[in-house]
Amino acid sequence: MQAVVDNHYLKKKYINMEFSRGSGKSFILGYFIKEAVRQMPRATGVLTGNTYMQMLSRTLPSTKEGLEKFGFFENIDYVVGKSGGKGFELPFQSPSSWRNAIHFRNGHVLLMVPLDMPDAGRGINSYYVVGDEAALLDHERLFLNVQTTNRSVKSEFKYSTLLNAEIFASSTPLTRKGRWFIEMEKEALKYPDEYSFLRANAFSNYKNLSPDWFKRMERKSPSKLHYDAEILNIRPPNVLNGFYPKLNVTTHYYGNTYDLIYLSDIGSNYTKKHYTSKQDTDVVRSTPLQLNLDFGKNINSITVSQYLESIRELRFLKEFFNKDPKDMLDLLPEFVRYYQDHEEKTVHLYHDVSGYSKEKNTKETQIEKVEKYLRKNGWKVINKTPRSNNPSHELKYWLINYLLAERDPRLPKIRINSDNCPNLCISLENAETEVKAANEYKKDKSSETLSSVPQEQATHLSDTFDYNVYWQFYKLVKYIDRTG
């Protein structure tokens, strides 16, 4: 791996690496940071991520791990969140705050710039940019907050191969949001002297992996698709005939809604106990929550939403799921814990009508068990699902896409938090339409039976979306369509 880095990567200014899990991304990014520290003492670099929470929980730990492999140890060779003080050189431009800085002994500073902090990149004059999990990055914010800062030059760095370099690494994207990253492959073909796009699966790093790791990963992977994408770096196939053709990533997805003051106070001390709705700013705490449930044998799925009537907006805030042998009652504690600080302890339930059926050898229906558990934990429960047949796929298709088209300002808008509902987004984007005779069509549910599809990315979570949207708005849409 070292030879590959030396002989190829450093020849280009714009380096993009589509590398799978186990392929050595943390090693390679650690190498680039190490080289930048060595080549450019007292310079400022940028380490970016999509959200501050992601950087605290994933990017910072992996960066430390990568640096340690090259002999850089925290509190000896660098410090995080503060100036190193005595024995540490100062950078050419000291940051206004050291809270998000990694300060090295030779004065080099690496600033963490999350894209959900609109002003985090303001005033920075950086010499290079590094980004992990690039498929999660918002491309527009990346340009405005980070790439525009990469402009500094100094005569003493004129021979530095990393001066004004941009280095991004990621596993293959699973949603449309990350397609900008793989589009960089086209740039590498057009401008081979400037751009480099490399792809690698975990076999490229097999000498540094346990001999049985691939077999274990294949056995433990939830599906072949999951194994192919995460380990073998095989891009998932595109959906040509989607069930949600009016779904638009730019219009219907949103993100960057974490509470930055709350997270800044926690900083690098972030742990699982801080993982609650306190970190979410898109939740209206005085408004009831909606719990959208899909019961299943292999997987149980929940999405949490709110309808903000004053602005006519339906927000999908969060997703939860678990798998066999766990059941829905094992999943509900995650919802209760995450929303323990919600002020309005009222929840509206939307679900498949099969939730009204009784399980074998029990007197209670599945939904009665859910209601009982929620009430026991302090929630007022209102079930909004009619005791009738499920609507047909054709009715759901017509109504949901009618709303997603947003042609009628009297109807509510639908918005999905793509940071907190990543698998819901994949489920919606990958749901296909099954065309029957006489132009009859329905959602293709075959993904729920395929071992090659991770079940959290099959149509289960999209079904929770359908239950909520249809039962909440079918009367309104019918009325407006008749009278509008």
Order of alpha helices (4+ residues) and beta strands (2+ residues): alpha-beta-alpha-beta-alpha-beta-beta-beta-beta-beta-alpha-beta-alpha-alpha-alpha-beta-alpha-beta-beta-beta-alpha-beta-alpha-beta-alpha-beta-alpha-beta-beta-alpha
